[in-house]
Amino acid sequence: MHSFDTKVVGPIMLAKNFSGRIAEGGSFTLFSGVAAFKPAIGYLGVAATNGEVDFLTRSLALEMGPVRVNAISPGVIDTGIWDSLGDEEKKAYFENLRTRNPARRIGVVDDISAAVLFAMTNASLTGVTLRIDGGEPLT
């Protein structure tokens, strides 16, 4: 499973090989996803992988301290990956999600980049998965 290798095995290998090179108080940021907190039928592998990232984040925060370790867990974000649906299907999919999530909006790339910068620069934040998902798991 490629996502497990990318999201879990890769960060473990990076932490193992580079943790001694990250400055004290530095930051290591991983990426999870909304499926960790809102599983759905047919997405078992994705949910398990993203759930493991959440657990790995907390474990690495203990192992790597005082290097801070956090994760970003995006919901649906308007990126080019959705363009393969075609304009009308993408618009309908986004509208359905937008009207159901508490934030009443679809995330954009700037939402994720702001979260990453926050995770990397907040000196007291470690072992946390920031859920940037518009409240999608609440529905």
ZALO-993072 format. One line per 3 residues: their letters; for each residue x, y, z of N, C-alpha, C, O. Coordinates in steps of 0.05 Angstrom, whole numbers, always signed. Layout:
N
A) X,Y,Z,X,Y,Z,X,Y,Z,X,Y,Z; ...
***
This chain:
139
MHS) +17,-23,+0,+0,+0,+0,+18,+25,+0,+33,+29,+19; +16,+40,-21,+34,+63,-25,+29,+85,-4,+48,+98,+5; +4,+90,+3,-1,+111,+22,+11,+105,+49,+21,+123,+63
FDT) +11,+80,+58,+23,+73,+83,+53,+77,+82,+65,+88,+101; +66,+69,+60,+94,+74,+57,+101,+103,+58,+121,+111,+70; +85,+120,+45,+90,+148,+43,+84,+163,+69,+100,+179,+77
KVV) +62,+156,+82,+53,+171,+105,+64,+160,+132,+66,+175,+151; +72,+135,+132,+80,+123,+158,+109,+113,+156,+126,+122,+172; +115,+95,+138,+143,+84,+136,+163,+106,+130,+184,+107,+142
GPI) +156,+123,+110,+175,+145,+103,+182,+163,+127,+205,+167,+132; +162,+174,+141,+168,+190,+164,+184,+176,+186,+201,+188,+199; +178,+150,+190,+194,+135,+210,+223,+134,+201,+241,+138,+217
MLA) +228,+129,+176,+256,+127,+166,+269,+155,+167,+292,+157,+174; +255,+176,+160,+266,+203,+162,+272,+210,+191,+294,+221,+197; +254,+203,+210,+259,+208,+238,+284,+193,+248,+300,+204,+262
KNF) +285,+168,+240,+308,+151,+248,+334,+162,+238,+354,+163,+253; +335,+171,+213,+360,+179,+201,+367,+209,+204,+390,+216,+201; +347,+225,+210,+353,+254,+211,+346,+268,+237,+351,+291,+240
SGR) +335,+253,+257,+327,+267,+281,+351,+280,+295,+347,+301,+308; +374,+269,+294,+398,+281,+306,+407,+306,+292,+424,+321,+302; +397,+311,+268,+405,+334,+252,+385,+357,+254,+391,+379,+244
IAE) +363,+353,+267,+343,+374,+270,+350,+389,+296,+354,+377,+317; +351,+415,+294,+359,+431,+317,+339,+428,+340,+315,+424,+336; +350,+430,+364,+333,+429,+388,+311,+450,+385,+317,+473,+379
GGS) +287,+443,+390,+264,+461,+386,+255,+463,+358,+236,+477,+352; +268,+448,+340,+259,+447,+312,+233,+432,+309,+221,+424,+329; +225,+428,+284,+198,+417,+279,+199,+396,+258,+214,+398,+238
FTL) +182,+375,+261,+179,+353,+242,+149,+351,+237,+134,+346,+257; +140,+355,+213,+111,+355,+207,+103,+333,+189,+115,+329,+168; +82,+318,+197,+72,+296,+181,+44,+303,+170,+33,+324,+177
FSG) +34,+287,+152,+8,+291,+140,-10,+267,+144,-3,+245,+136; -34,+272,+154,-54,+251,+158,-77,+257,+139,-72,+266,+116; -101,+253,+147,-124,+259,+130,-150,+254,+146,-150,+240,+166
VAA) -171,+266,+136,-197,+265,+150,-207,+237,+154,-223,+232,+173; -199,+218,+138,-209,+190,+141,-201,+178,+168,-213,+158,+177; -180,+189,+181,-172,+179,+207,-193,+184,+228,-195,+169,+248
FKP) -209,+205,+223,-229,+213,+243,-258,+209,+234,-276,+212,+250; -261,+202,+208,-288,+197,+198,-285,+175,+177,-285,+180,+153; -283,+150,+187,-280,+128,+168,-306,+124,+151,-328,+131,+159
AIG) -302,+113,+127,-325,+108,+109,-321,+80,+96,-298,+71,+93; -343,+68,+89,-342,+42,+76,-325,+44,+50,-329,+62,+34; -307,+25,+47,-290,+25,+23,-263,+39,+26,-247,+40,+8
YLG) -259,+52,+50,-235,+68,+54,-219,+57,+78,-205,+73,+91; -221,+32,+84,-207,+20,+107,-177,+26,+107,-166,+34,+127; -164,+21,+84,-135,+25,+83,-127,+54,+88,-108,+60,+101
VAA) -143,+72,+77,-138,+101,+80,-142,+109,+109,-126,+124,+121; -164,+100,+121,-170,+106,+149,-149,+95,+168,-140,+109,+186; -141,+70,+163,-120,+58,+180,-93,+72,+177,-80,+77,+197
TNG) -86,+79,+153,-61,+94,+148,-61,+121,+162,-43,+128,+176; -83,+136,+158,-84,+163,+170,-86,+161,+201,-76,+178,+215; -100,+141,+211,-101,+137,+240,-73,+131,+251,-66,+140,+273
EVD) -58,+115,+236,-30,+109,+245,-13,+134,+245,+4,+137,+262; -17,+153,+226,-2,+178,+226,-8,+193,+252,+10,+205,+264; -33,+194,+261,-40,+207,+286,-25,+195,+309,-14,+209,+326
FLT) -25,+169,+311,-11,+155,+332,+20,+159,+330,+33,+164,+350; +30,+157,+306,+59,+161,+301,+67,+189,+310,+89,+193,+321; +51,+209,+304,+57,+237,+312,+61,+238,+342,+81,+251,+351
RSL) +43,+227,+358,+46,+228,+387,+70,+212,+396,+84,+221,+414; +75,+189,+384,+98,+172,+392,+124,+186,+385,+143,+187,+402; +126,+197,+361,+151,+211,+353,+156,+236,+370,+179,+243,+375
ALE) +134,+249,+379,+138,+273,+396,+152,+265,+422,+169,+280,+432; +146,+242,+432,+160,+232,+456,+188,+223,+450,+207,+230,+464; +192,+209,+428,+218,+198,+420,+238,+220,+412,+261,+219,+418
MGP) +228,+241,+398,+245,+261,+386,+249,+286,+403,+265,+303,+396; +233,+289,+425,+235,+314,+440,+264,+320,+447,+279,+302,+453; +272,+345,+447,+256,+370,+445,+249,+378,+417,+238,+400,+413
VRV) +255,+362,+396,+244,+368,+370,+214,+364,+372,+205,+344,+383; +199,+383,+361,+170,+381,+362,+159,+366,+337,+169,+370,+315; +140,+349,+342,+128,+333,+320,+98,+337,+320,+85,+333,+341
NAI) +88,+345,+297,+59,+349,+294,+50,+339,+267,+67,+333,+250; +24,+337,+264,+13,+328,+238,-10,+347,+230,-23,+360,+246; -13,+348,+204,-35,+363,+192,-54,+343,+180,-46,+325,+165
SPG) -80,+345,+186,-100,+326,+176,-121,+342,+160,-141,+352,+171; -116,+344,+133,-135,+359,+117,-161,+343,+112,-162,+319,+111; -182,+359,+108,-207,+347,+97,-205,+350,+67,-184,+349,+55
VID) -228,+355,+54,-228,+359,+25,-218,+387,+20,-228,+407,+31; -197,+388,+4,-184,+414,-3,-186,+417,-33,-181,+399,-48; -193,+441,-42,-196,+447,-70,-169,+449,-83,-156,+470,-84
TGI) -160,+426,-93,-134,+425,-108,-140,+412,-135,-162,+403,-141; -120,+411,-152,-122,+399,-178,-130,+370,-178,-139,+359,-199; -127,+356,-156,-133,+327,-156,-163,+322,-162,-170,+301,-172
WDS) -180,+341,-156,-209,+338,-160,-217,+345,-189,-239,+339,-197; -199,+356,-205,-205,+364,-232,-212,+340,-250,-227,+343,-269; -202,+316,-242,-208,+293,-258,-238,+285,-258,-247,+270,-274
LGD) -253,+297,-239,-282,+292,-238,-297,+306,-260,-319,+299,-267; -284,+327,-271,-297,+344,-291,-310,+367,-276,-316,+365,-252; -314,+389,-290,-324,+413,-277,-351,+410,-262,-354,+418,-239
EEK) -370,+397,-276,-397,+395,-264,-397,+376,-240,-409,+382,-219; -384,+353,-243,-384,+333,-221,-369,+345,-197,-377,+341,-174; -346,+358,-202,-331,+370,-180,-348,+391,-166,-348,+392,-141
KAY) -361,+408,-181,-378,+429,-169,-400,+417,-152,-405,+427,-130; -413,+396,-162,-434,+382,-147,-423,+369,-121,-436,+371,-100; -400,+356,-123,-388,+343,-100,-380,+364,-79,-387,+360,-55
FEN) -368,+385,-87,-360,+406,-68,-385,+419,-55,-385,+425,-31; -405,+424,-71,-429,+436,-60,-443,+418,-40,-452,+428,-19; -443,+392,-45,-455,+373,-26,-439,+374,+1,-451,+376,+22
LRT) -412,+373,-1,-396,+373,+23,-398,+400,+37,-400,+402,+62; -397,+422,+22,-398,+449,+33,-423,+453,+50,-422,+465,+71; -446,+444,+40,-471,+449,+54,-474,+431,+79,-490,+437,+96
RNP) -458,+409,+80,-461,+391,+103,-440,+397,+125,-446,+391,+149; -417,+408,+119,-397,+412,+140,-403,+438,+155,-413,+457,+144; -396,+438,+181,-402,+461,+198,-390,+488,+188,-402,+509,+193
ARR) -367,+487,+176,-354,+512,+166,-368,+523,+141,-364,+546,+134; -384,+506,+128,-398,+513,+104,-380,+523,+81,-386,+541,+66; -356,+510,+80,-338,+517,+58,-320,+493,+53,-316,+476,+70
IGV) -308,+493,+30,-287,+474,+22,-260,+487,+27,-256,+510,+21; -242,+472,+38,-216,+482,+44,-200,+489,+19,-205,+478,-2; -181,+507,+22,-163,+515,+1,-134,+510,+10,-129,+507,+34
VDD) -116,+510,-9,-88,+505,-3,-77,+524,+18,-61,+515,+35; -86,+549,+18,-76,+568,+38,-84,+560,+66,-69,+566,+85; -106,+546,+70,-114,+536,+96,-93,+516,+106,-85,+517,+130
ISA) -83,+499,+89,-64,+478,+96,-37,+491,+101,-23,+484,+121; -28,+509,+84,-2,+521,+87,-1,+538,+113,+19,+538,+127; -23,+551,+120,-24,+566,+146,-22,+547,+169,-8,+554,+189
AVL) -34,+524,+168,-33,+505,+190,-4,+494,+192,+6,+490,+215; +8,+488,+170,+36,+478,+170,+54,+499,+183,+71,+492,+200; +52,+524,+175,+68,+545,+187,+63,+547,+217,+82,+551,+232
FAM) +38,+546,+225,+32,+547,+254,+45,+524,+269,+57,+528,+289; +42,+499,+258,+54,+476,+271,+85,+478,+272,+97,+470,+292; +97,+489,+252,+126,+491,+251,+137,+513,+269,+160,+512,+277
TNA) +121,+533,+275,+131,+557,+289,+122,+560,+318,+133,+575,+333; +101,+545,+326,+91,+547,+353,+108,+530,+371,+108,+506,+370; +124,+543,+388,+144,+529,+405,+132,+511,+426,+146,+495,+438
SLT) +106,+513,+431,+93,+496,+452,+76,+474,+440,+65,+458,+455; +75,+472,+414,+58,+452,+401,+74,+427,+393,+92,+429,+377; +67,+405,+405,+80,+380,+398,+61,+356,+404,+46,+357,+423
GVT) +62,+336,+387,+45,+313,+391,+16,+317,+383,-1,+303,+392; +11,+337,+366,-16,+345,+359,-22,+341,+330,-5,+346,+313; -45,+331,+324,-55,+330,+297,-75,+352,+293,-97,+352,+305
LRI) -68,+372,+276,-86,+394,+270,-105,+386,+248,-97,+379,+226; -131,+386,+255,-151,+377,+236,-162,+401,+221,-178,+417,+232; -154,+404,+196,-162,+426,+179,-183,+415,+159,-177,+411,+136
DGG) -207,+411,+170,-227,+396,+154,-255,+409,+154,-274,+396,+146; -257,+433,+163,-283,+447,+163,-304,+434,+181,-328,+439,+179; -295,+416,+199,-313,+402,+217,-326,+378,+204,-346,+367,+214
EPL) -316,+369,+181,-328,+347,+166,-333,+322,+182,-354,+310,+179; -315,+314,+200,-321,+290,+216,-344,+292,+235,-354,+272,+245; -354,+316,+240,-377,+320,+258,-403,+314,+245,-424,+311,+258
T) -403,+310,+218,-428,+305,+204,-431,+277,+197,-452,+269,+185
***
